[in-house]
Amino acid sequence: MKKISILIPCFNEVENVGPISTAVEDVLKKDLSSYDYEIVFIDNASTDGTRDKIEELCRNNSKIKAIFNVTNFGQFNSPFHGICSLDGDCVIPVCADFQDPVELIPVFVHEWEKGHRIVSGVKSKSRENGIIYFLRTIYYKLIKGMSQVHMIEHFTGFGLYDKTFVALLRKLDDPVPFIRGIVAEYGAGFNLKLVEYEQPRRRAGKTHNNFYTLYDAAMLSITSYTKVGLRVATIFGFICSILSLLVAFIYLVLKLTNWYGFDAGQAPLIVGLFFFMSIELFFIGLMGEYILNINTRVIHRPIVVEERRIGFDTDTDIEKEADAKR
């Protein structure tokens, strides 16, 4: 009997972990009853009671397991580590907030049985904030145009990954994993299948995405899969140098031919100075993002450090852990 591993990354989702586990299990029992399954939560150091709720779920259902991280390792590292930690014939990551429709799980599995070892959910529409969705669209088109890899628009990582692809993820040993880029880079070799869906609204709680997290995702994709930023800096710097020399020559000619009548004033000098300084700072910042990416890879810290596991064969169950604490 084939085994389906459902991975649910979470951070402060106390209102959602119970309903999402019920919804996932109902779909698995109803539409995929011929498969064995496990539901695994990987928690990024929640502080709102999410862990207590997960422990209760694990206590009441042997099919539900958990991995608790020692701290918040971010929106990319934790799911990636979870995927690599599971041993099912396929792994399906699902967001705890219900924005990944659980009804698509049987669709993914049916496509998997047809021979597609990666089945990726792609948002064709979204009920999230229209402005945010518009900005995401611009970002995806921008990164798709700049990247050497054919990036997948509106793909967030929701999908099905065959155990052969999971084995590849383990071999990559990437300290800065970006699952969206990895799927785009290697997907063709695993018979990638795209499945469109409309993204619903978050069921409960507040989104943990903010400007910083969105910026972090954008910079990770740019510094990991593009060279355009540095190339633009080089080309733009060369063009500006030529223009500066040309303007300087024109000013020299005008001054020599009309020594007393030509007075450029300070305004062009000040405007030009601030313009070129702002451009220089922008590209220094961009270079800093590339250097930060390199630094993270060189340090090569673990993707995730676990605090403990619950429900896995090699780990102590909740009751024994509680006894040990006493």
Phi, psi and chi 1 to 4 in degrees:
 res  aa     phi    psi   chi1   chi2   chi3   chi4
   1 MET       -  127.4  179.7 -178.1  -69.4      -
   2 LYS   -72.3  149.4  -69.2 -176.4  178.0  179.9
   3 LYS  -114.9  130.0 -179.8 -179.7  177.8 -178.7
   4 ILE  -104.2  124.9  -60.5  172.5      -      -
   5 SER  -103.2  118.9  -65.0      -      -      -
   6 ILE   -99.7  121.7  -54.8  -66.5      -      -
   7 LEU  -106.0  128.9  177.0   71.4      -      -
   8 ILE  -122.7   96.4  -54.2  178.9      -      -
   9 PRO   -71.1  143.8  -12.1   27.3      -      -
  10 CYS  -151.7  153.4   55.2      -      -      -
  11 PHE  -152.9  113.0  173.1   68.1      -      -
  12 ASN    53.7   58.9  -71.6  -13.1      -      -
  13 GLU  -123.7   44.5  -63.0  -75.5   -0.9      -
  14 VAL   -60.0  -30.1   66.2      -      -      -
  15 GLU   -80.3  -15.2  -62.5  177.4   82.2      -
  16 ASN  -110.1  -24.4  -70.0  -39.3      -      -
  17 VAL   -64.0  -37.4  -70.7      -      -      -
  18 GLY   -66.0  -54.6      -      -      -      -
  19 PRO   -60.9  -37.3  -27.2   35.3      -      -
  20 ILE   -69.6  -37.3 -169.8   65.9      -      -
  21 SER   -66.5  -38.4   63.4      -      -      -
  22 THR   -65.4  -44.8  -59.6      -      -      -
  23 ALA   -63.4  -43.3      -      -      -      -
  24 VAL   -64.5  -45.5  168.1      -      -      -
  25 GLU   -64.9  -37.5 -165.5  162.1   34.9      -
  26 ASP   -61.9  -42.1  -72.8  -14.4      -      -
  27 VAL   -65.5  -43.0  167.9      -      -      -
  28 LEU   -64.6  -42.3  -68.5  170.0      -      -
  29 LYS   -71.5  -33.9  -71.6 -179.1  176.6  179.0
  30 LYS   -79.6  -49.0  177.7 -177.0  176.3 -178.1
  31 ASP  -103.7  -15.3  -60.9  -40.1      -      -
  32 LEU  -134.0   45.6  -60.8  168.5      -      -
  33 SER   -67.9  -17.2   57.4      -      -      -
  34 SER   -85.4    2.4   60.2      -      -      -
  35 TYR  -112.0  147.0  -65.3   85.7      -      -
  36 ASP   -80.0  159.1 -172.5   15.6      -      -
  37 TYR  -154.2  163.3   69.0   89.7      -      -
  38 GLU  -144.7  147.7   64.3  179.0   -6.8      -
  39 ILE  -117.9  118.4  -60.4  173.2      -      -
  40 VAL  -120.1  121.6 -179.5      -      -      -
  41 PHE   -90.7  135.0  -71.3   93.8      -      -
  42 ILE  -119.1  113.8 -178.9  163.6      -      -
  43 ASP  -102.1  131.9 -178.7   77.9      -      -
  44 ASN   -94.0   53.5 -119.1  -14.4      -      -
  45 ALA    62.3   53.8      -      -      -      -
  46 SER   -64.3  152.2  -66.5      -      -      -
  47 THR  -124.8    8.9   57.1      -      -      -
  48 ASP  -110.4   14.3   66.4  -18.2      -      -
  49 GLY    97.5    2.5      -      -      -      -
  50 THR   -59.2  -42.1  -62.4      -      -      -
  51 ARG   -63.8  -40.1  -70.4 -165.9  168.9 -172.1
  52 ASP   -61.7  -40.4  -65.3  -26.8      -      -
  53 LYS   -66.6  -40.9 -175.4   62.9  178.8  178.3
  54 ILE   -64.8  -41.4  -67.3  173.7      -      -
  55 GLU   -60.4  -39.8  -72.0 -175.1   -4.7      -
  56 GLU   -64.2  -42.1  179.9 -175.9  -14.9      -
  57 LEU   -62.6  -42.6  -66.7  171.1      -      -
  58 CYS   -64.6  -37.2  -66.6      -      -      -
  59 ARG   -65.8  -34.8 -173.9 -179.9  -62.4  111.9
  60 ASN   -93.4   -9.2  -63.6  -31.4      -      -
  61 ASN  -147.2  115.3 -170.9  -20.8      -      -
  62 SER   -69.9  -14.6   60.9      -      -      -
  63 LYS   -79.6  -13.4  -68.7  -70.9 -172.1 -179.8
  64 ILE  -100.8  130.0  -60.7  178.8      -      -
  65 LYS  -128.3  173.0  -54.1  174.8 -177.1  179.6
  66 ALA  -150.6  147.7      -      -      -      -
  67 ILE  -124.6  123.6  -59.9  172.5      -      -
  68 PHE  -107.3  124.2  -70.1  159.0      -      -
  69 ASN   -86.4  152.4  -60.4  -24.7      -      -
  70 VAL   -72.7  -23.8  -63.3      -      -      -
  71 THR  -155.7 -179.7 -171.8      -      -      -
  72 ASN   -82.2  112.4 -170.4  -25.0      -      -
  73 PHE   -98.0   11.5  -71.5   93.5      -      -
  74 GLY    94.7  170.5      -      -      -      -
  75 GLN   -77.6  -10.7   60.0  178.5  -37.2      -
  76 PHE  -106.9  -44.7  -59.7  120.0      -      -
  77 ASN   -64.4  -45.1  -73.7   23.8      -      -
  78 SER   -63.4  -50.7 -174.2      -      -      -
  79 PRO   -61.5  -38.6  -22.7   33.3      -      -
  80 PHE   -61.8  -45.3 -173.9   89.6      -      -
  81 HIS   -62.8  -39.9  175.8   74.1      -      -
  82 GLY   -62.7  -44.1      -      -      -      -
  83 ILE   -59.1  -44.7  -68.2  171.5      -      -
  84 CYS   -71.3  -16.4  -66.5      -      -      -
  85 SER   -88.8  -11.9  -61.8      -      -      -
  86 LEU   -98.0  153.4  -55.8 -175.6      -      -
  87 ASP  -118.4   18.5   61.5   -4.5      -      -
  88 GLY   -68.7  164.7      -      -      -      -
  89 ASP   -66.0  -23.8  -67.4  -74.7      -      -
  90 CYS  -148.7  155.3   67.2      -      -      -
  91 VAL  -122.9  133.1  179.0      -      -      -
  92 ILE  -125.0  105.8  -56.6  176.0      -      -
  93 PRO   -78.2  135.4   24.2  -28.5      -      -
  94 VAL  -134.2  130.2  178.9      -      -      -
  95 CYS   -67.6  145.1  -73.6      -      -      -
  96 ALA   -73.5  -15.4      -      -      -      -
  97 ASP   -90.9    7.0   57.8   10.0      -      -
  98 PHE    74.4   10.8  -78.9   84.4      -      -
  99 GLN   -79.9  -11.2  -72.1 -163.2  -70.3      -
 100 ASP  -102.2  107.8  -66.0  -20.9      -      -
 101 PRO   -61.9  121.2  -18.5   30.8      -      -
 102 VAL   -67.5  -18.8  -63.2      -      -      -
 103 GLU   -65.4  -17.2  -63.3   79.9   11.7      -
 104 LEU   -82.5  -11.1  -77.3 -178.1      -      -
 105 ILE   -57.8  -48.6  -67.3  175.6      -      -
 106 PRO   -62.0  -33.8  -21.5   32.9      -      -
 107 VAL   -63.7  -45.6  177.2      -      -      -
 108 PHE   -59.5  -45.2  -68.2  162.9      -      -
 109 VAL   -64.5  -41.0  172.9      -      -      -
 110 HIS   -63.7  -39.4  -66.8  153.9      -      -
 111 GLU   -67.8  -36.6  -66.8  -64.9  -21.6      -
 112 TRP   -61.7  -41.4  173.4   52.6      -      -
 113 GLU   -68.0  -19.5  -67.9  -69.6   10.7      -
 114 LYS   -80.5   -7.7  -66.9  178.4 -177.7  178.0
 115 GLY   115.9    0.5      -      -      -      -
 116 HIS   -84.3  112.4  -59.8  -74.4      -      -
 117 ARG   -84.5  -10.9  -70.2 -176.1  -71.6  170.0
 118 ILE  -132.0  126.4  -59.1  177.9      -      -
 119 VAL  -124.3  114.8 -174.8      -      -      -
 120 SER  -109.0  131.4  -62.1      -      -      -
 121 GLY   -83.2  128.8      -      -      -      -
 122 VAL  -121.7  127.8  177.4      -      -      -
 123 LYS   -73.6  117.0  -65.9 -176.1  -69.9 -176.5
 124 SER   -89.2  -28.6   57.6      -      -      -
 125 LYS  -144.4  165.5  -64.4  179.7 -178.4  178.3
 126 SER  -150.3  142.9  177.4      -      -      -
 127 ARG   -94.6   10.6  -64.8 -177.9 -176.1  177.9
 128 GLU   -76.0 -179.8   65.2  178.4  -20.1      -
 129 ASN   -52.4  127.1 -176.2  -72.5      -      -
 130 GLY   -59.3  -37.7      -      -      -      -
 131 ILE   -66.0  -43.4  -63.2  176.1      -      -
 132 ILE   -61.5  -43.4  -62.9  -62.7      -      -
 133 TYR   -64.2  -38.9 -174.5   76.9      -      -
 134 PHE   -63.7  -44.0  174.4   72.4      -      -
 135 LEU   -65.1  -37.5  -67.1  175.7      -      -
 136 ARG   -62.1  -41.4  -72.5 -178.4 -170.7  -84.9
 137 THR   -60.8  -44.4  -59.0      -      -      -
 138 ILE   -62.1  -43.2  -66.6  176.1      -      -
 139 TYR   -60.6  -47.8  156.7   72.0      -      -
 140 TYR   -61.3  -42.0  -78.0  118.1      -      -
 141 LYS   -67.6  -37.0  -68.6 -171.5  179.1  -61.6
 142 LEU   -65.6  -49.3  179.3   65.4      -      -
 143 ILE   -68.2  -32.8 -166.1   66.5      -      -
 144 LYS   -65.3  -37.7 -174.3  176.8  179.9  179.6
 145 GLY   -73.5  -30.5      -      -      -      -
 146 MET   -86.9  -28.2  -66.0 -167.0  -54.4      -
 147 SER   -78.9  148.4  176.7      -      -      -
 148 GLN   -75.2  -19.4  -63.9  173.1  -58.0      -
 149 VAL   -96.8  142.4  176.3      -      -      -
 150 HIS   -77.0   87.9 -172.4   72.8      -      -
 151 MET   -67.1  149.6  -56.7  -62.2  -75.0      -
 152 ILE   -96.0  121.7  -55.3  170.6      -      -
 153 GLU   -70.9  138.4  -64.9 -174.5   40.1      -
 154 HIS    55.8   36.8  -68.6  -68.6      -      -
 155 PHE  -108.0  123.6  168.0   57.8      -      -
 156 THR  -108.3   -2.2   60.9      -      -      -
 157 GLY   113.2  -14.4      -      -      -      -
 158 PHE   -68.1  123.9  175.8   45.7      -      -
 159 GLY   167.8 -166.0      -      -      -      -
 160 LEU  -119.9  135.6  178.5  149.1      -      -
 161 TYR  -124.8  120.4  -53.0  112.2      -      -
 162 ASP   -67.3  155.8 -177.8   79.6      -      -
 163 LYS   -61.1  -26.0   62.0 -178.7  179.9 -179.4
 164 THR   -69.5  -35.3   56.0      -      -      -
 165 PHE   -72.8  -38.2 -178.7   70.3      -      -
 166 VAL   -60.9  -38.0  174.4      -      -      -
 167 ALA   -62.3  -38.4      -      -      -      -
 168 LEU   -63.6  -43.0  170.9   65.2      -      -
 169 LEU   -58.1  -39.9  -63.7 -178.3      -      -
 170 ARG   -65.3  -36.7  -62.8 -169.9 -171.7  108.4
 171 LYS   -72.3  -26.0  -69.2  179.2 -178.8  178.0
 172 LEU   -61.8  -34.5  -69.2  178.3      -      -
 173 ASP    51.7   48.4 -167.9   26.7      -      -
 174 ASP   -94.2  116.9 -171.1  -12.7      -      -
 175 PRO   -74.0  -12.3   27.9  -34.0      -      -
 176 VAL  -126.3   69.2 -167.5      -      -      -
 177 PRO   -73.2  135.6   28.7  -34.7      -      -
 178 PHE  -129.9   91.5 -171.8   56.7      -      -
 179 ILE   -58.5  -32.8 -169.7   67.5      -      -
 180 ARG   -63.9  -41.9  -53.2  174.4 -166.3 -179.7
 181 GLY   -72.6  -36.9      -      -      -      -
 182 ILE   -64.6  -43.1  -64.0  171.3      -      -
 183 VAL   -62.9  -42.7  169.4      -      -      -
 184 ALA   -64.3  -35.7      -      -      -      -
 185 GLU   -74.0  -41.5 -174.8  172.7    5.4      -
 186 TYR  -110.3   -2.4  -60.4  107.1      -      -
 187 GLY   -57.9  -37.7      -      -      -      -
 188 ALA   -60.6  -34.8      -      -      -      -
 189 GLY   -74.1  -10.5      -      -      -      -
 190 PHE  -115.8   23.9  -70.4   86.6      -      -
 191 ASN    54.7   55.7 -161.4   12.8      -      -
 192 LEU   -59.1  136.5  171.5   65.7      -      -
 193 LYS  -125.4  130.6  172.5   70.8  176.4 -178.4
 194 LEU  -100.6  133.4  -57.5 -179.3      -      -
 195 VAL  -123.1  119.5  176.0      -      -      -
 196 GLU   -83.0  149.7  -66.2 -173.4   -8.4      -
 197 TYR  -155.9  161.3   69.3   97.0      -      -
 198 GLU   -96.6  123.8 -179.7  178.5   -2.5      -
 199 GLN   -77.8  122.0 -176.6 -173.1   47.3      -
 200 PRO   -78.3  174.2   28.5  -33.0      -      -
 201 ARG   -75.3  159.1  -69.1 -176.3 -178.8  -85.5
 202 ARG   -59.8  137.4  162.9 -178.4  -84.3  -89.2
 203 ARG   -70.2  -48.0  175.7 -171.4  172.9  -83.9
 204 ALA  -155.3  163.0      -      -      -      -
 205 GLY    80.6 -177.9      -      -      -      -
 206 LYS  -109.4  145.8  -63.8 -178.7  178.9  179.7
 207 THR   -66.3  145.8  179.0      -      -      -
 208 HIS   -97.2    1.1  -54.0  -61.8      -      -
 209 ASN   -80.4  135.8  -80.1  -32.7      -      -
 210 ASN  -141.6 -173.2   51.0   40.1      -      -
 211 PHE   -58.8  -40.5  173.1   78.5      -      -
 212 TYR   -65.7  -44.7  177.6   78.3      -      -
 213 THR   -66.1  -38.9   58.5      -      -      -
 214 LEU   -67.8  -40.4  -64.7  175.2      -      -
 215 TYR   -63.9  -41.1  174.6   81.9      -      -
 216 ASP   -61.1  -42.7 -171.5   50.3      -      -
 217 ALA   -64.0  -42.3      -      -      -      -
 218 ALA   -64.0  -45.1      -      -      -      -
 219 MET   -67.6  -34.9  -76.3  -62.6  104.8      -
 220 LEU   -63.6  -43.1  179.2   58.3      -      -
 221 SER   -69.4  -38.7   59.3      -      -      -
 222 ILE   -67.7  -47.0  -70.9  172.6      -      -
 223 THR   -76.2  -20.9   55.3      -      -      -
 224 SER   -90.8  -27.0  -63.4      -      -      -
 225 TYR  -129.8    9.3  -70.7   93.8      -      -
 226 THR  -137.0  153.9   73.0      -      -      -
 227 LYS  -116.1   -0.7  -59.1  176.7 -177.9  176.4
 228 VAL   -61.1  -40.8  172.8      -      -      -
 229 GLY   -56.6  -48.9      -      -      -      -
 230 LEU   -69.3  -37.1  -63.0  177.9      -      -
 231 ARG   -66.0  -40.6  -62.1  -74.6  168.1   79.8
 232 VAL   -62.9  -40.8  168.4      -      -      -
 233 ALA   -60.2  -43.5      -      -      -      -
 234 THR   -64.9  -48.4  -58.0      -      -      -
 235 ILE   -66.9  -44.0  -64.5  171.4      -      -
 236 PHE   -65.3  -38.5 -170.6   78.7      -      -
 237 GLY   -62.3  -40.5      -      -      -      -
 238 PHE   -64.9  -43.3  176.2   75.6      -      -
 239 ILE   -63.3  -43.0  -67.1  173.9      -      -
 240 CYS   -63.9  -36.0  -72.5      -      -      -
 241 SER   -63.8  -44.2  -61.2      -      -      -
 242 ILE   -61.9  -44.8  -62.2  -61.5      -      -
 243 LEU   -63.5  -39.2  -69.5  176.4      -      -
 244 SER   -63.1  -43.5  -61.8      -      -      -
 245 LEU   -64.2  -39.2  -70.2  173.3      -      -
 246 LEU   -65.0  -45.5 -179.7   61.4      -      -
 247 VAL   -63.3  -41.8  170.1      -      -      -
 248 ALA   -61.7  -41.4      -      -      -      -
 249 PHE   -64.3  -42.8  178.9   74.2      -      -
 250 ILE   -62.6  -44.4  -67.6  173.6      -      -
 251 TYR   -62.0  -39.7  -92.4   62.7      -      -
 252 LEU   -63.8  -44.3  177.2   62.0      -      -
 253 VAL   -63.3  -46.0  171.1      -      -      -
 254 LEU   -62.1  -38.1  -69.5  174.6      -      -
 255 LYS   -69.9  -41.6 -173.1   65.3  176.3  176.5
 256 LEU   -67.4  -36.1  -69.0  175.8      -      -
 257 THR   -83.2  -17.8   55.7      -      -      -
 258 ASN  -145.1   68.5 -168.7    6.8      -      -
 259 TRP   -58.4  -44.5 -172.5  -91.0      -      -
 260 TYR   -91.8  -22.1  -63.8  103.2      -      -
 261 GLY   -91.5  -22.6      -      -      -      -
 262 PHE   -93.4  119.6  179.9   73.7      -      -
 263 ASP  -134.7  104.5 -174.5   11.0      -      -
 264 ALA   -74.5  -29.0      -      -      -      -
 265 GLY    77.3 -178.7      -      -      -      -
 266 GLN   -91.2  -19.4  -63.1  -63.9  -42.8      -
 267 ALA   -58.1  -51.0      -      -      -      -
 268 PRO   -58.9  -37.8  -22.5   34.1      -      -
 269 LEU   -64.9  -45.1  177.7   63.0      -      -
 270 ILE   -67.3  -45.8  -65.6  173.3      -      -
 271 VAL   -62.2  -46.3  170.9      -      -      -
 272 GLY   -62.4  -40.1      -      -      -      -
 273 LEU   -62.9  -48.5  179.5   64.3      -      -
 274 PHE   -67.9  -34.4  -83.6   93.2      -      -
 275 PHE   -63.7  -50.4  171.7   74.6      -      -
 276 PHE   -69.7  -31.1  -73.4  113.5      -      -
 277 MET   -67.5  -40.0  -75.0 -179.9   63.4      -
 278 SER   -66.4  -40.9   63.1      -      -      -
 279 ILE   -62.7  -41.8  -65.6  -63.1      -      -
 280 GLU   -63.6  -43.7 -177.8  178.8    4.9      -
 281 LEU   -64.4  -37.6  -72.6  173.0      -      -
 282 PHE   -60.5  -48.4  170.1   77.4      -      -
 283 PHE   -73.2  -28.9  -76.0  116.7      -      -
 284 ILE   -64.7  -41.6  -71.9  175.0      -      -
 285 GLY   -62.2  -41.5      -      -      -      -
 286 LEU   -63.6  -43.5 -177.0   60.7      -      -
 287 MET   -62.0  -35.7  -69.5  177.1   63.0      -
 288 GLY   -62.7  -34.9      -      -      -      -
 289 GLU   -64.7  -42.3  -66.8  -70.7  -12.2      -
 290 TYR   -63.2  -42.7  -80.0   92.9      -      -
 291 ILE   -64.9  -39.1  -65.8  170.8      -      -
 292 LEU   -61.9  -40.5  178.8   62.2      -      -
 293 ASN   -62.6  -44.2 -169.6  -52.1      -      -
 294 ILE   -62.8  -43.6  -65.0  170.0      -      -
 295 ASN   -60.6  -42.0 -178.7   63.6      -      -
 296 THR   -63.3  -39.8  -55.8      -      -      -
 297 ARG   -70.1  -36.6  -65.6  177.4 -175.4  -80.9
 298 VAL   -69.4  -43.1  170.5      -      -      -
 299 ILE   -62.0  -40.6  -65.8  175.1      -      -
 300 HIS    53.6   52.5 -154.8  -78.6      -      -
 301 ARG   -71.3  162.5  -70.5 -165.8  177.0   99.4
 302 PRO   -59.8  145.4  -21.4   31.2      -      -
 303 ILE   -59.7  -43.7  -65.4  175.5      -      -
 304 VAL  -144.7  143.4  163.6      -      -      -
 305 VAL  -112.4  120.8  177.2      -      -      -
 306 GLU   -84.8  143.5  -63.0 -179.6   10.6      -
 307 GLU   -85.2  -47.4  178.7 -177.8  -32.9      -
 308 ARG  -168.9  168.2   59.3 -171.0  172.5  113.3
 309 ARG  -122.7  153.5  -67.6 -173.7  173.5 -163.8
 310 ILE  -130.0  129.8  -60.2  173.7      -      -
 311 GLY    93.2  -10.6      -      -      -      -
 312 PHE   -79.5  149.6  -70.0   82.6      -      -
 313 ASP   -59.0  -32.7  -66.9  -22.6      -      -
 314 THR   -90.7    3.6   56.6      -      -      -
 315 ASP  -118.1  160.1  -63.3  -69.2      -      -
 316 THR   -76.7  139.6  -50.7      -      -      -
 317 ASP   -78.2  176.1   58.9   21.6      -      -
 318 ILE   -63.0  -42.1  -63.6  174.3      -      -
 319 GLU   -63.6  -42.0  -72.1   74.4   15.0      -
 320 LYS   -68.3  -36.1  -70.2 -178.2  179.5  179.3
 321 GLU   -64.9  -40.9  -70.4  174.1   -8.5      -
 322 ALA   -64.0  -40.7      -      -      -      -
 323 ASP   -63.4  -38.9  -68.0  -22.1      -      -
 324 ALA   -64.4  -36.5      -      -      -      -
 325 LYS   -68.2  -33.9  -70.4 -179.7 -179.5  178.2
 326 ARG   -71.3      -  -62.8 -170.0 -168.8  101.6
